[in-house]
Amino acid sequence: MLIFYKKAKERFKEIIKISALFSFTLLLGCTKQVYFNSWGQTFTSKGEALSHQKKVQNSILADITPTDKPIGGRALFVYPSRELLEEKGISVTSGTRKNLTKEQIEYTVEFMFEDVRYLADAIHRRKIFNEVDFHVSSTPGATSIRNYDFLIYMEFRMTGVGEWYFKRKESKSPKVWIWSIPAGLTGLSRILSICDSLQSTLQEDLD
């Protein structure tokens, strides 16, 4: 859940809640000063916040080791495009979208896009598959599996509500990948749990 706060006299008021793919917070000040919260730290520019996001994610990715139970084969991981994230990835649940500035929307979209790329990089480093290729699309579900063994992608059931899917080359239709991860995990433990949930989901489907 992404939350924008308008700040007045040191009190946070006029809360605008936004449903997003991953959790982060942006703080908006009435004095035209915007504060961006990224991975537990607050910045005064979206560039600094996004740089911090990338730094933290790269640090976590560096500690990911290959799984001892690989699935093998070739996989195609399809990113939702920035255009799709802007259109479908942001759902205002309190307040209205017209209250959001272009800068806020751009930050939200870029943060989500980088988080999806972070997930893709983690899956690659976990070595669940022998080979992983990446593709960006505004219509992920329409992507052809071609000569890959697995297709992994996200689609929006409705604005702000995304679901992950996987499809095997032998399958006629995709299946939902449900993130069965324990609550409270953060950092390396969380991303490993997400990767391992994909691995176990695919293994169950193969069995």
C-alpha positions as a Markdown table, in Angstrom:
| # | Residue | x | y | z |
|---|---|---|---|---|
| 1 | Met | 0.0 | 0.0 | 0.0 |
| 2 | Leu | 1.4 | 3.4 | -1.0 |
| 3 | Ile | 0.3 | 6.3 | 1.1 |
| 4 | Phe | 0.7 | 10.1 | 0.4 |
| 5 | Tyr | 0.4 | 12.4 | 3.3 |
| 6 | Lys | -0.2 | 16.2 | 3.1 |
| 7 | Lys | 1.7 | 17.9 | 5.9 |
| 8 | Ala | 0.3 | 20.9 | 7.7 |
| 9 | Lys | 1.8 | 22.4 | 10.9 |
| 10 | Glu | 3.8 | 19.2 | 11.5 |
| 11 | Arg | 0.7 | 17.1 | 11.5 |
| 12 | Phe | -0.1 | 14.6 | 8.7 |
| 13 | Lys | -3.6 | 15.2 | 7.2 |
| 14 | Glu | -5.5 | 14.5 | 4.0 |
| 15 | Ile | -4.3 | 10.9 | 3.6 |
| 16 | Ile | -4.4 | 9.5 | 0.1 |
| 17 | Lys | -4.1 | 5.7 | 0.0 |
| 18 | Ile | -2.9 | 4.0 | -3.2 |
| 19 | Ser | -2.8 | 0.3 | -3.9 |
| 20 | Ala | 0.5 | -0.7 | -5.5 |
| 21 | Leu | 2.5 | -3.9 | -6.2 |
| 22 | Phe | 4.9 | -3.5 | -3.4 |
| 23 | Ser | 4.9 | -1.5 | -0.2 |
| 24 | Phe | 6.5 | 1.9 | 0.0 |
| 25 | Thr | 5.6 | 5.4 | 1.2 |
| 26 | Leu | 5.8 | 8.9 | -0.2 |
| 27 | Leu | 5.4 | 11.9 | 2.0 |
| 28 | Leu | 4.0 | 15.1 | 0.4 |
| 29 | Gly | 4.5 | 18.5 | 2.1 |
| 30 | Cys | 2.2 | 21.5 | 1.8 |
| 31 | Thr | 5.2 | 23.8 | 1.2 |
| 32 | Lys | 5.7 | 22.1 | -2.2 |
| 33 | Gln | 8.5 | 20.0 | -0.7 |
| 34 | Val | 8.0 | 16.3 | -1.4 |
| 35 | Tyr | 9.6 | 13.7 | 0.8 |
| 36 | Phe | 10.2 | 10.2 | -0.6 |
| 37 | Asn | 10.4 | 7.3 | 1.7 |
| 38 | Ser | 12.4 | 4.4 | 0.2 |
| 39 | Trp | 13.3 | 1.2 | 2.1 |
| 40 | Gly | 13.1 | 2.9 | 5.5 |
| 41 | Gln | 14.8 | 6.2 | 4.6 |
| 42 | Thr | 13.4 | 9.5 | 3.6 |
| 43 | Phe | 14.7 | 11.7 | 0.8 |
| 44 | Thr | 13.9 | 15.0 | -0.7 |
| 45 | Ser | 14.1 | 13.9 | -4.3 |
| 46 | Lys | 12.7 | 10.9 | -6.2 |
| 47 | Gly | 16.1 | 10.4 | -7.8 |
| 48 | Glu | 17.8 | 9.9 | -4.4 |
| 49 | Ala | 15.0 | 7.6 | -3.3 |
| 50 | Leu | 15.2 | 5.5 | -6.4 |
| 51 | Ser | 19.0 | 5.3 | -6.1 |
| 52 | His | 18.6 | 4.1 | -2.6 |
| 53 | Gln | 16.0 | 1.5 | -3.7 |
| 54 | Lys | 18.5 | 0.2 | -6.3 |
| 55 | Lys | 21.4 | 0.2 | -3.8 |
| 56 | Val | 19.5 | -1.8 | -1.2 |
| 57 | Gln | 18.1 | -4.3 | -3.8 |
| 58 | Asn | 21.6 | -4.8 | -5.4 |
| 59 | Ser | 23.0 | -5.5 | -1.9 |
| 60 | Ile | 20.3 | -8.2 | -1.3 |
| 61 | Leu | 20.7 | -9.7 | -4.8 |
| 62 | Ala | 24.4 | -10.1 | -4.1 |
| 63 | Asp | 23.6 | -12.5 | -1.2 |
| 64 | Ile | 21.3 | -14.7 | -3.2 |
| 65 | Thr | 22.7 | -18.2 | -3.8 |
| 66 | Pro | 21.5 | -20.9 | -6.2 |
| 67 | Thr | 18.8 | -23.3 | -5.1 |
| 68 | Asp | 19.7 | -26.9 | -4.5 |
| 69 | Lys | 16.4 | -28.0 | -6.1 |
| 70 | Pro | 16.4 | -26.3 | -9.6 |
| 71 | Ile | 13.5 | -26.8 | -12.0 |
| 72 | Gly | 15.7 | -26.5 | -15.1 |
| 73 | Gly | 14.6 | -25.5 | -18.6 |
| 74 | Arg | 14.2 | -22.1 | -20.1 |
| 75 | Ala | 11.9 | -19.4 | -18.7 |
| 76 | Leu | 10.6 | -16.1 | -20.1 |
| 77 | Phe | 9.8 | -13.5 | -17.4 |
| 78 | Val | 7.5 | -10.7 | -18.7 |
| 79 | Tyr | 7.6 | -7.3 | -17.1 |
| 80 | Pro | 4.5 | -5.1 | -17.1 |
| 81 | Ser | 5.5 | -2.0 | -19.0 |
| 82 | Arg | 5.6 | 1.4 | -17.3 |
| 83 | Glu | 2.6 | 2.5 | -19.3 |
| 84 | Leu | 0.6 | -0.5 | -18.0 |
| 85 | Leu | 1.7 | 0.2 | -14.4 |
| 86 | Glu | 0.6 | 3.8 | -14.7 |
| 87 | Glu | -2.7 | 2.8 | -16.2 |
| 88 | Lys | -3.6 | -0.3 | -14.0 |
| 89 | Gly | -1.0 | -0.5 | -11.2 |
| 90 | Ile | -2.2 | 2.5 | -9.2 |
| 91 | Ser | -5.6 | 2.4 | -7.4 |
| 92 | Val | -6.6 | 5.3 | -5.2 |
| 93 | Thr | -8.6 | 3.8 | -2.3 |
| 94 | Ser | -8.8 | 7.0 | -0.2 |
| 95 | Gly | -8.9 | 10.4 | -1.9 |
| 96 | Thr | -8.8 | 10.8 | -5.7 |
| 97 | Arg | -6.1 | 10.3 | -8.3 |
| 98 | Lys | -6.5 | 13.9 | -9.5 |
| 99 | Asn | -4.8 | 14.9 | -6.2 |
| 100 | Leu | -1.6 | 13.2 | -7.4 |
| 101 | Thr | 1.0 | 15.2 | -9.2 |
| 102 | Lys | 2.9 | 14.0 | -12.3 |
| 103 | Glu | 6.0 | 13.6 | -10.1 |
| 104 | Gln | 4.2 | 11.4 | -7.6 |
| 105 | Ile | 2.8 | 9.2 | -10.4 |
| 106 | Glu | 6.2 | 8.9 | -12.1 |
| 107 | Tyr | 7.8 | 7.9 | -8.8 |
| 108 | Thr | 5.1 | 5.3 | -8.1 |
| 109 | Val | 5.5 | 3.8 | -11.5 |
| 110 | Glu | 9.3 | 3.7 | -11.5 |
| 111 | Phe | 9.4 | 2.3 | -8.0 |
| 112 | Met | 7.0 | -0.5 | -9.0 |
| 113 | Phe | 8.9 | -1.2 | -12.2 |
| 114 | Glu | 12.2 | -1.5 | -10.4 |
| 115 | Asp | 10.6 | -3.8 | -7.8 |
| 116 | Val | 9.4 | -6.1 | -10.6 |
| 117 | Arg | 12.9 | -6.1 | -12.1 |
| 118 | Tyr | 14.3 | -6.9 | -8.7 |
| 119 | Leu | 12.1 | -9.9 | -8.5 |
| 120 | Ala | 13.1 | -11.0 | -12.0 |
| 121 | Asp | 16.8 | -10.6 | -11.1 |
| 122 | Ala | 16.3 | -12.6 | -7.9 |
| 123 | Ile | 14.7 | -15.5 | -9.8 |
| 124 | His | 17.6 | -15.4 | -12.3 |
| 125 | Arg | 20.2 | -15.5 | -9.4 |
| 126 | Arg | 18.4 | -18.2 | -7.6 |
| 127 | Lys | 19.0 | -20.5 | -10.6 |
| 128 | Ile | 15.6 | -22.0 | -10.6 |
| 129 | Phe | 15.9 | -22.4 | -14.4 |
| 130 | Asn | 18.8 | -23.1 | -16.6 |
| 131 | Glu | 18.1 | -19.9 | -18.5 |
| 132 | Val | 15.9 | -16.9 | -17.9 |
| 133 | Asp | 15.1 | -14.2 | -20.5 |
| 134 | Phe | 13.2 | -11.0 | -19.9 |
| 135 | His | 10.7 | -9.0 | -21.9 |
| 136 | Val | 8.7 | -5.8 | -21.2 |
| 137 | Ser | 5.1 | -5.7 | -22.5 |
| 138 | Ser | 1.9 | -3.7 | -22.1 |
| 139 | Thr | 0.0 | -6.9 | -22.7 |
| 140 | Pro | 1.9 | -9.6 | -20.7 |
| 141 | Gly | -0.8 | -12.2 | -20.9 |
| 142 | Ala | -0.7 | -12.1 | -24.7 |
| 143 | Thr | 3.0 | -13.0 | -24.8 |
| 144 | Ser | 3.8 | -16.2 | -26.8 |
| 145 | Ile | 5.7 | -18.8 | -24.9 |
| 146 | Arg | 7.5 | -19.6 | -28.2 |
| 147 | Asn | 10.4 | -22.1 | -27.6 |
| 148 | Tyr | 10.5 | -21.5 | -23.8 |
| 149 | Asp | 9.6 | -24.2 | -21.2 |
| 150 | Phe | 7.9 | -21.7 | -18.8 |
| 151 | Leu | 6.3 | -18.3 | -19.1 |
| 152 | Ile | 5.9 | -16.1 | -16.0 |
| 153 | Tyr | 4.0 | -12.8 | -16.1 |
| 154 | Met | 1.7 | -10.5 | -14.2 |
| 155 | Glu | -1.8 | -9.3 | -15.2 |
| 156 | Phe | -4.2 | -6.9 | -13.6 |
| 157 | Arg | -7.6 | -8.3 | -12.8 |
| 158 | Met | -8.7 | -4.8 | -12.1 |
| 159 | Thr | -7.0 | -1.5 | -11.4 |
| 160 | Gly | -4.5 | -1.9 | -8.6 |
| 161 | Val | -5.0 | -5.7 | -8.3 |
| 162 | Gly | -2.3 | -7.7 | -10.0 |
| 163 | Glu | -1.9 | -11.5 | -10.1 |
| 164 | Trp | 1.1 | -13.5 | -11.2 |
| 165 | Tyr | 0.7 | -16.4 | -13.6 |
| 166 | Phe | 2.8 | -19.1 | -15.0 |
| 167 | Lys | 2.4 | -21.3 | -18.1 |
| 168 | Arg | 4.2 | -24.5 | -19.1 |
| 169 | Lys | 4.9 | -25.2 | -22.8 |
| 170 | Glu | 2.7 | -28.3 | -22.6 |
| 171 | Ser | -0.2 | -26.4 | -20.9 |
| 172 | Lys | -3.2 | -25.0 | -22.8 |
| 173 | Ser | -3.9 | -22.3 | -20.2 |
| 174 | Pro | -1.9 | -20.4 | -17.5 |
| 175 | Lys | -2.2 | -21.0 | -13.8 |
| 176 | Val | -2.0 | -18.6 | -10.9 |
| 177 | Trp | 1.2 | -18.3 | -9.0 |
| 178 | Ile | 0.2 | -17.6 | -5.4 |
| 179 | Trp | 2.9 | -16.1 | -3.2 |
| 180 | Ser | 2.7 | -18.4 | -0.2 |
| 181 | Ile | 5.3 | -16.7 | 2.0 |
| 182 | Pro | 5.3 | -16.2 | 5.8 |
| 183 | Ala | 4.3 | -12.9 | 7.2 |
| 184 | Gly | 6.9 | -10.5 | 8.6 |
| 185 | Leu | 9.8 | -11.4 | 6.3 |
| 186 | Thr | 11.9 | -8.6 | 5.0 |
| 187 | Gly | 15.0 | -8.2 | 2.8 |
| 188 | Leu | 16.8 | -11.3 | 1.8 |
| 189 | Ser | 14.5 | -13.7 | 3.6 |
| 190 | Arg | 11.5 | -12.3 | 1.9 |
| 191 | Ile | 12.8 | -12.4 | -1.7 |
| 192 | Leu | 14.1 | -15.9 | -1.2 |
| 193 | Ser | 10.7 | -17.0 | 0.1 |
| 194 | Ile | 9.1 | -15.5 | -3.0 |
| 195 | Cys | 11.5 | -17.3 | -5.3 |
| 196 | Asp | 11.1 | -20.6 | -3.4 |
| 197 | Ser | 7.3 | -20.3 | -3.6 |
| 198 | Leu | 7.7 | -20.1 | -7.4 |
| 199 | Gln | 9.9 | -23.1 | -7.4 |
| 200 | Ser | 7.6 | -25.2 | -5.2 |
| 201 | Thr | 4.5 | -24.1 | -7.3 |
| 202 | Leu | 6.2 | -25.2 | -10.5 |
| 203 | Gln | 7.4 | -28.5 | -9.0 |
| 204 | Glu | 3.9 | -29.3 | -7.7 |
| 205 | Asp | 2.6 | -28.6 | -11.2 |
| 206 | Leu | 5.2 | -30.9 | -12.8 |
| 207 | Asp | 4.5 | -33.7 | -10.3 |
